[in-house]
Structures are given as structure tokens and as C-alpha cells.
Amino acid sequence: MEEENATLLTEFVLTGFLYQPQWKIPLFLAFLVIYLITIMGNLGLIAVIWKDPHLHIPMYLFLGSLAFVDALLSSTVTPKMLINFLAKSKMISLSECKIQLFSFAISVTTECFLLATMAYDRYVAICKPLLYPAIMTNGLCIWLLILSFLGGLLHALIHEAFSFRLTFCNSNIIHHFYCDIIPLLKISCTDPSINFLMLFILSGSIQVFTILTVLVSYTFVLFTILKKKVCQRHKESLFHLWSPSLLCLFILWTPSLHLCGPCISASR
């Protein structure tokens, strides 16, 4: 009864980073430069792959898709954060919050699936080089891309649908620099247990599946490189073929691990 009579909140305050006022401009400029470099780097990579016919192969097709998703992820979070560095009011409406949450969820999930797809592609290329053209056909590559984006879309839609059951009537303070799902659930007046459970099950399943795919694929790749009786120069070329994907894995996957961590303790 108290929840029904309470005033429902439709705007939130993003606390952002804790910093001294004199650090406002330096932080704004630093993150602005990082954001511009990220966007220009990703768009530049997409343009290079698009223009060069020699790069129209599965590895670069997946890499271009990953660059697009990474640009989308950066544009979901960073612009609002930059505005809040300079704005007096750090308010965000409930609709804007849900849009940001949806865009972030679809970007992070699609990145996970794309990284797993890239790992499988490198496994086939290095462990089964003679069968690579027969296995990684254009049709399979397109289907893998479609399934990666559909998986991200479905995961985001499920969390978005469950977010409509939440109401906010006590606190409107989100202790984050963007509208993340965990801080949002913590200030909900509605019992968020179902949301935490869905987050734990879905995000946990996706990350276990994709991490295992990556680890198994790269383990086979590593053993294949070390086992092959080839010259040192050829081994170095194989490492160069494999290492960029692994670097992308560590850079892009680490931020997404927070989707599972906090909800494990919250769901107990």
C-alpha cells in the first residue's frame, strides 16, 4: 500500500566520478580525447576493411563488426558522461536511462559473441588450414554475425522487458557515471530478486559459453603452434596471426565481466 501511495520517480541523478572541482576540465578533456581516438580508430578500421578487397575475408569481417559494436558501446556511455562533467545538473530521465541500458546490454553481449566467433575462426585457420575455405564459407560467416547480433538483441530485450516491472519511489541517486543495471536495481522500490536472477542466469550463461569457447579455441591454437615442426619465422607469423584476436579479447572483455560479478552476491 505504501508503494502505491508513494510518488514514483521518473528522473535520476548520475553521481559519476568522485573528483575535486579543479579536475573537472582535465578529466573532460582526457575522456574526450580517448573517446575521439576510439571512434576514429574504429571507424577508420571499418573504412580500411570496406575499401580493400583483400581484407574481405572472415577474420576482418568479424573484426570490422567488432569495431562497429565497440564504437556503439563507447557512444552509449561516453557522451552523457562528458556532458555531466560540465553540466550543473546531472539528471537523466527514466526513458533515457532505459535506452542507455538497452544499448549497453546489446553492445556488450554482441561483443562477447563476436569475440567467441573470432576465436573459433582463428582455431579453424591455424588448426585446420587446409579445410578453412570449406568450413568458414561466406554463408557460415554471415550466419555467425547474424546470430551474434540477434543474441545481443534478445539478451537486451529480456532485461529491458523485466525493467518495466520496476518502480522507483525512494532514492533517485545512481552511483555510477552511466545508467547501469546493478545500481538501478539497488534503488528500486519493487523487489528486484527476479531481475537479479535473470541477470545472473542469462549473463552468467552467456559469459561461461563464450569464455569457454575462447579458452578452448586458443588452447588448441597454442598447442598447434608449439607442436608444429616449422621454422621459427613461420611460428612467429602464426603468433602474429593469433595475437591480435587475443589482445582484443582482453581489452574488450574485461569491462563486461561486471555484468555477472555483483549480481552473484545479490542473488544469494
MIMITI-812450 format. One line per 4 residues: number of its first residue (from 1); their letters; for each residue x, y, z of N, C-alpha, C. Coordinates in steps of 0.05 Angstrom, whole numbers, always signed. Example, Ala and Ser with C-alpha at 12.3 -4.5 7.8 and 13.67 -1.06 7.14 Angstrom:
1) AS) +264/-114/+156/+246/-90/+156/+264/-66/+156  +257/-45/+142/+273/-21/+143/+258/+1/+157
***
This chain:
1) MEEE) +17/-24/+0/+0/+0/+0/+17/+25/+0  +39/+24/+15/+57/+47/+16/+69/+52/-11  +75/+30/-26/+88/+33/-52/+69/+46/-72  +42/+39/-69/+22/+51/-87/+19/+80/-82
5) NATL) +20/+88/-56/+15/+116/-49/+40/+133/-53  +63/+121/-56/+88/+136/-59/+90/+149/-86  +104/+171/-87/+108/+185/-112/+129/+171/-129  +122/+163/-153/+141/+149/-170/+160/+168/-183
9) LTEF) +185/+161/-182/+206/+178/-193/+211/+172/-222  +215/+193/-238/+220/+189/-267/+246/+202/-276  +261/+213/-257/+287/+225/-263/+307/+215/-242  +332/+213/-252/+353/+203/-234/+377/+221/-236
13) VLTG) +394/+219/-215/+419/+235/-214/+442/+215/-217  +459/+220/-237/+483/+204/-241/+506/+217/-225  +516/+204/-204/+537/+216/-188/+563/+218/-203  +568/+199/-221/+593/+199/-237/+617/+194/-219
17) FLYQ) +640/+205/-229/+665/+201/-214/+666/+220/-191  +680/+212/-170/+685/+230/-147/+711/+244/-152  +711/+270/-155/+735/+285/-161/+732/+313/-150  +755/+326/-146/+756/+354/-138/+748/+372/-161
21) PQWK) +735/+395/-155/+725/+413/-177/+747/+421/-197  +772/+424/-187/+793/+433/-206/+801/+411/-226  +792/+387/-221/+797/+365/-240/+776/+362/-262  +756/+379/-261/+733/+376/-279/+741/+379/-308
25) IPLF) +755/+400/-315/+763/+406/-342/+784/+386/-352  +805/+380/-336/+825/+360/-345/+812/+332/-350  +794/+324/-333/+781/+298/-337/+763/+298/-362  +749/+321/-366/+733/+323/-390/+750/+321/-415
29) LAFL) +772/+335/-416/+789/+335/-439/+802/+307/-444  +810/+294/-422/+822/+268/-424/+803/+248/-435  +779/+247/-425/+759/+228/-435/+749/+235/-463  +749/+261/-469/+741/+269/-496/+761/+259/-516
33) VIYL) +787/+262/-510/+808/+253/-528/+807/+222/-531  +803/+208/-509/+801/+179/-510/+777/+171/-527  +755/+185/-524/+730/+178/-539/+734/+183/-569  +746/+206/-576/+751/+213/-604/+770/+193/-617
37) ITIM) +791/+185/-602/+810/+166/-612/+797/+139/-617  +780/+131/-598/+765/+106/-600/+747/+106/-625  +731/+127/-628/+713/+129/-650/+728/+130/-677  +748/+147/-679/+763/+150/-704/+778/+124/-710
41) GNLG) +789/+111/-690/+802/+85/-694/+784/+64/-705  +760/+61/-692/+741/+41/-701/+730/+47/-729  +722/+72/-733/+712/+79/-760/+733/+77/-781  +758/+84/-774/+780/+82/-793/+785/+53/-800
45) LIAV) +783/+35/-781/+787/+6/-786/+765/-4/-804  +740/+4/-799/+718/-4/-816/+721/+6/-844  +730/+31/-847/+734/+42/-874/+756/+27/-889  +778/+21/-876/+800/+6/-889/+791/-21/-898
49) IWKD) +777/-35/-881/+767/-62/-888/+747/-60/-911  +730/-40/-911/+710/-36/-932/+723/-31/-959  +744/-14/-959/+755/-6/-985/+774/-26/-997  +788/-42/-980/+808/-61/-990/+795/-88/-996
53) PHLH) +793/-96/-1021/+781/-123/-1027/+797/-146/-1015  +823/-142/-1011/+839/-164/-999/+832/-170/-970  +818/-151/-958/+810/-154/-929/+782/-165/-926  +769/-171/-949/+742/-182/-948/+743/-212/-942
57) IPMY) +754/-219/-919/+756/-247/-910/+744/-248/-882  +737/-273/-873/+723/-275/-847/+736/-261/-824  +763/-263/-821/+776/-251/-798/+770/-221/-797  +773/-207/-819/+770/-178/-820/+740/-170/-820
61) LFLG) +723/-188/-830/+694/-184/-828/+685/-183/-799  +695/-202/-784/+689/-203/-755/+702/-179/-741  +726/-172/-748/+740/-150/-735/+726/-124/-741  +716/-120/-765/+701/-96/-772/+675/-94/-757
65) SLAF) +662/-117/-754/+637/-118/-738/+642/-111/-709  +665/-121/-698/+672/-116/-671/+679/-86/-667  +691/-74/-687/+697/-45/-686/+671/-29/-686  +652/-37/-701/+626/-23/-702/+612/-25/-674
69) VDAL) +612/-49/-663/+599/-52/-637/+613/-37/-615  +640/-36/-617/+656/-21/-597/+650/+9/-599  +647/+19/-623/+640/+47/-627/+613/+53/-616  +594/+34/-620/+567/+37/-609/+568/+37/-578
73) LSST) +584/+20/-567/+586/+18/-537/+598/+44/-526  +619/+54/-539/+631/+79/-529/+611/+103/-531  +596/+103/-553/+577/+125/-557/+552/+123/-539  +548/+99/-528/+526/+96/-509/+531/+109/-482
77) VTPK) +556/+107/-474/+563/+116/-446/+577/+143/-446  +597/+147/-463/+615/+169/-460/+602/+197/-465  +585/+202/-485/+575/+229/-489/+560/+240/-465  +543/+223/-452/+529/+232/-428/+548/+238/-405
81) MLIN) +569/+221/-403/+589/+225/-382/+603/+252/-387  +610/+258/-411/+624/+283/-418/+606/+307/-412  +581/+305/-418/+562/+327/-412/+561/+332/-382  +560/+310/-367/+558/+313/-338/+582/+325/-325
85) FLAK) +605/+323/-338/+629/+336/-328/+626/+367/-326  +611/+378/-346/+608/+407/-348/+581/+417/-339  +561/+400/-339/+534/+409/-332/+530/+411/-302  +514/+431/-294/+508/+433/-265/+488/+411/-256
89) SKMI) +469/+405/-274/+450/+384/-268/+459/+358/-281  +460/+337/-265/+468/+311/-276/+444/+292/-277  +421/+303/-284/+396/+287/-285/+395/+271/-311  +382/+248/-309/+376/+232/-332/+347/+221/-329
93) SLSE) +331/+223/-349/+303/+213/-347/+302/+183/-347  +280/+172/-338/+277/+143/-338/+278/+131/-366  +266/+145/-385/+266/+135/-413/+295/+135/-424  +310/+157/-419/+338/+158/-428/+354/+136/-414
97) CKIQ) +348/+131/-389/+363/+111/-374/+358/+83/-386  +333/+77/-393/+327/+51/-405/+339/+48/-433  +340/+70/-448/+352/+69/-474/+382/+63/-472  +395/+77/-453/+424/+73/-448/+429/+45/-438
101) LFSF) +412/+35/-421/+415/+7/-411/+412/-13/-433  +392/-9/-451/+388/-27/-473/+411/-27/-492  +421/-3/-499/+444/-1/-518/+469/-13/-506  +473/-9/-481/+497/-21/-468/+495/-51/-467
105) AISV) +472/-62/-461/+468/-91/-459/+472/-104/-486  +461/-93/-507/+463/-105/-533/+492/-103/-543  +506/-81/-537/+534/-78/-546/+552/-98/-533  +550/-99/-506/+568/-117/-491/+563/-146/-498
109) TTEC) +538/-154/-500/+532/-182/-506/+541/-189/-534  +536/-171/-553/+545/-177/-581/+575/-179/-582  +589/-162/-567/+619/-164/-566/+628/-191/-556  +615/-201/-536/+622/-228/-525/+619/-249/-546
113) FLLA) +596/-249/-560/+592/-269/-581/+611/-265/-605  +618/-241/-612/+637/-236/-633/+665/-245/-626  +673/-241/-601/+699/-250/-592/+701/-280/-593  +679/-294/-585/+679/-323/-587/+680/-332/-616
117) TMAY) +666/-318/-634/+666/-324/-662/+694/-321/-674  +707/-299/-666/+734/-294/-676/+754/-316/-666  +750/-325/-642/+767/-346/-631/+763/-372/-647  +738/-378/-653/+733/-403/-669/+745/-400/-697
121) DRYV) +743/-376/-709/+755/-371/-735/+785/-375/-735  +798/-365/-714/+828/-369/-712/+835/-398/-707  +817/-412/-693/+822/-441/-688/+822/-456/-715  +801/-451/-731/+799/-465/-757/+822/-457/-775
125) AICK) +830/-431/-775/+851/-421/-793/+878/-433/-787  +884/-437/-761/+910/-446/-753/+911/-477/-749  +890/-488/-738/+890/-517/-732/+881/-533/-756  +864/-522/-774/+855/-536/-797/+857/-519/-822
129) PLLY) +882/-511/-829/+886/-491/-851/+876/-501/-878  +879/-527/-883/+870/-537/-909/+840/-538/-912  +826/-541/-890/+797/-542/-890/+784/-515/-886  +800/-495/-881/+790/-468/-874/+770/-457/-895
133) PAIM) +777/-458/-921/+758/-447/-941/+732/-462/-942  +733/-488/-936/+709/-505/-937/+692/-501/-913  +705/-496/-889/+689/-492/-864/+679/-464/-862  +697/-444/-864/+689/-416/-860/+680/-404/-886
137) TNGL) +657/-414/-896/+646/-403/-921/+632/-376/-915  +626/-362/-937/+613/-336/-934/+586/-339/-920  +572/-361/-927/+546/-365/-914/+548/-369/-884  +568/-385/-875/+572/-390/-847/+580/-364/-832
141) CIWL) +597/-349/-845/+606/-323/-832/+583/-304/-828  +565/-302/-848/+542/-285/-846/+523/-295/-824  +519/-321/-823/+502/-332/-802/+514/-328/-774  +540/-330/-771/+553/-325/-745/+549/-296/-737
145) LILS) +552/-278/-756/+547/-250/-750/+518/-244/-742  +500/-255/-757/+471/-251/-752/+464/-262/-724  +474/-286/-718/+468/-298/-692/+481/-282/-669  +505/-271/-673/+518/-254/-653/+501/-230/-646
149) FLGG) +491/-216/-667/+475/-192/-663/+447/-199/-652  +436/-221/-662/+409/-230/-651/+411/-238/-622  +434/-251/-615/+438/-259/-587/+440/-234/-569  +454/-214/-578/+456/-189/-563/+429/-175/-561
153) LLHA) +414/-175/-583/+388/-161/-583/+369/-176/-564  +368/-202/-565/+349/-217/-549/+356/-214/-519  +382/-215/-512/+390/-212/-485/+382/-184/-474  +386/-164/-491/+379/-136/-482/+349/-133/-479
157) LIHE) +334/-145/-498/+305/-143/-497/+293/-156/-472  +304/-178/-464/+295/-192/-440/+298/-175/-415  +322/-163/-412/+327/-146/-389/+311/-120/-390  +307/-110/-414/+291/-86/-418/+262/-92/-410
161) AFSF) +252/-115/-418/+224/-122/-411/+220/-125/-381  +240/-138/-368/+238/-142/-339/+241/-115/-324  +254/-96/-337/+258/-70/-323/+232/-54/-321  +212/-61/-337/+186/-46/-336/+170/-53/-311
165) RLTF) +177/-75/-297/+164/-82/-272/+174/-66/-249  +196/-52/-253/+209/-37/-231/+196/-10/-227  +194/-2/-202/+185/+25/-195/+206/+38/-177  +207/+64/-177/+227/+79/-162/+213/+101/-147
169) CNSN) +215/+100/-120/+200/+119/-104/+216/+131/-80  +238/+119/-73/+254/+128/-50/+277/+145/-59  +297/+132/-71/+321/+146/-79/+323/+148/-109  +333/+171/-119/+337/+174/-148/+367/+178/-154
173) IIHH) +384/+170/-135/+413/+173/-139/+425/+147/-150  +437/+148/-173/+450/+125/-185/+480/+130/-182  +493/+113/-166/+522/+117/-160/+538/+104/-183  +537/+118/-205/+552/+109/-229/+554/+132/-248
177) FYCD) +571/+129/-269/+573/+150/-289/+555/+145/-313  +540/+122/-313/+520/+117/-333/+498/+99/-320  +477/+95/-334/+454/+80/-323/+459/+50/-325  +472/+40/-305/+479/+11/-305/+456/-4/-291
181) IIPL) +454/-29/-297/+431/-45/-287/+433/-51/-257  +458/-56/-247/+461/-63/-219/+453/-39/-201  +464/-15/-204/+456/+8/-187/+426/+14/-190  +415/+9/-214/+387/+15/-218/+369/-4/-202
185) LKIS) +377/-29/-201/+362/-49/-186/+363/-44/-156  +386/-33/-147/+390/-28/-118/+372/-6/-107  +363/+12/-124/+346/+34/-115/+317/+30/-121  +310/+6/-132/+283/+1/-139/+265/-4/-114
189) CTDP) +241/+6/-115/+221/+1/-93/+209/-27/-97  +208/-36/-121/+198/-63/-127/+220/-83/-121  +212/-107/-111/+231/-128/-105/+245/-136/-131  +272/-131/-132/+286/-137/-157/+298/-165/-158
193) SINF) +289/-183/-141/+300/-210/-140/+299/-224/-167  +276/-222/-181/+273/-235/-207/+292/-223/-227  +296/-197/-226/+315/-184/-244/+343/-193/-239  +351/-195/-213/+377/-205/-207/+381/-234/-216
197) LMLF) +360/-250/-212/+362/-278/-220/+365/-280/-250  +349/-265/-265/+351/-266/-295/+379/-256/-304  +389/-235/-290/+415/-225/-297/+437/-246/-292  +434/-259/-269/+454/-280/-262/+453/-303/-282
201) ILSG) +429/-313/-288/+426/-336/-305/+435/-330/-334  +424/-308/-345/+429/-302/-373/+457/-292/-378  +466/-272/-362/+493/-261/-366/+514/-282/-359  +508/-298/-338/+527/-319/-330/+529/-340/-351
205) SIQV) +507/-348/-363/+507/-369/-383/+522/-359/-408  +517/-335/-416/+530/-324/-440/+560/-322/-436  +568/-312/-412/+597/-309/-408/+611/-336/-404  +598/-355/-392/+610/-382/-389/+614/-394/-417
209) FTIL) +593/-393/-433/+594/-404/-460/+616/-391/-477  +616/-364/-477/+635/-350/-495/+664/-352/-484  +667/-351/-458/+694/-354/-447/+705/-382/-452  +689/-402/-448/+698/-430/-453/+705/-433/-483
213) TVLV) +688/-422/-500/+694/-423/-529/+721/-411/-536  +726/-387/-524/+751/-374/-529/+775/-389/-517  +772/-398/-492/+794/-412/-479/+801/-438/-494  +780/-454/-501/+785/-479/-515/+798/-474/-542
217) SYTF) +787/-455/-557/+797/-449/-584/+827/-440/-582  +833/-421/-564/+860/-411/-563/+880/-431/-551  +869/-450/-534/+887/-471/-524/+895/-490/-546  +876/-497/-563/+883/-514/-587/+902/-499/-606
221) VLFT) +897/-473/-609/+914/-457/-626/+943/-456/-615  +946/-451/-589/+972/-450/-577/+987/-477/-579  +973/-499/-573/+986/-525/-575/+994/-532/-604  +977/-523/-623/+983/-528/-651/+1008/-513/-660
225) ILKK) +1010/-488/-651/+1034/-471/-658/+1059/-483/-646  +1058/-491/-621/+1081/-502/-607/+1089/-530/-618  +1069/-545/-627/+1074/-572/-635/+1085/-574/-664  +1078/-555/-680/+1086/-556/-708/+1116/-554/-711
229) KVCQ) +1127/-572/-727/+1156/-572/-732/+1162/-554/-756  +1161/-528/-751/+1166/-509/-772/+1188/-490/-763  +1197/-474/-781/+1218/-455/-775/+1208/-433/-756  +1227/-421/-742/+1220/-400/-723/+1205/-377/-736
233) RHKE) +1212/-371/-761/+1199/-349/-774/+1169/-355/-779  +1164/-380/-787/+1136/-388/-791/+1120/-388/-765  +1133/-396/-743/+1119/-395/-718/+1112/-367/-710  +1131/-348/-715/+1126/-320/-708/+1102/-309/-724
237) SLFH) +1100/-318/-750/+1078/-309/-766/+1051/-320/-756  +1051/-344/-745/+1027/-356/-734/+1020/-341/-708  +1040/-334/-692/+1034/-318/-668/+1023/-291/-675  +1033/-279/-696/+1023/-253/-704/+995/-255/-715
241) LWSP) +988/-278/-726/+961/-282/-736/+941/-286/-713  +951/-297/-691/+934/-304/-668/+932/-282/-648  +954/-268/-643/+956/-249/-620/+937/-226/-622  +931/-214/-646/+912/-191/-646/+885/-198/-635
245) SLLC) +875/-222/-642/+849/-230/-632/+850/-233/-601  +872/-244/-591/+874/-248/-562/+876/-221/-548  +890/-202/-560/+892/-175/-549/+864/-162/-548  +848/-165/-569/+821/-155/-569/+805/-167/-547
249) LFIL) +809/-193/-542/+795/-207/-521/+799/-194/-494  +824/-189/-487/+829/-178/-460/+820/-149/-458  +823/-134/-479/+816/-105/-478/+786/-102/-477  +771/-117/-493/+742/-113/-495/+726/-129/-475
253) WTPS) +737/-151/-466/+721/-169/-449/+722/-161/-419  +744/-150/-411/+747/-143/-382/+725/-125/-372  +717/-103/-386/+696/-86/-375/+669/-100/-373  +664/-120/-390/+637/-133/-390/+634/-153/-367
257) LHLC) +656/-160/-353/+654/-181/-332/+638/-171/-308  +634/-144/-306/+619/-134/-283/+589/-141/-284  +580/-150/-308/+552/-157/-310/+545/-181/-293  +564/-199/-288/+559/-223/-272/+567/-220/-243
261) GPCI) +590/-207/-239/+602/-206/-212/+583/-196/-190  +573/-171/-192/+557/-161/-170/+531/-175/-165  +520/-187/-186/+494/-200/-183/+496/-227/-170  +520/-239/-169/+523/-265/-156/+517/-263/-126
265) SASR) +529/-243/-113/+525/-240/-84/+496/-230/-79  +486/-213/-97/+459/-202/-93/+437/-223/-96  +442/-244/-112/+422/-264/-116/+422/-286/-95  +442/-285/-77/+443/-306/-57/+423/-301/-34
***
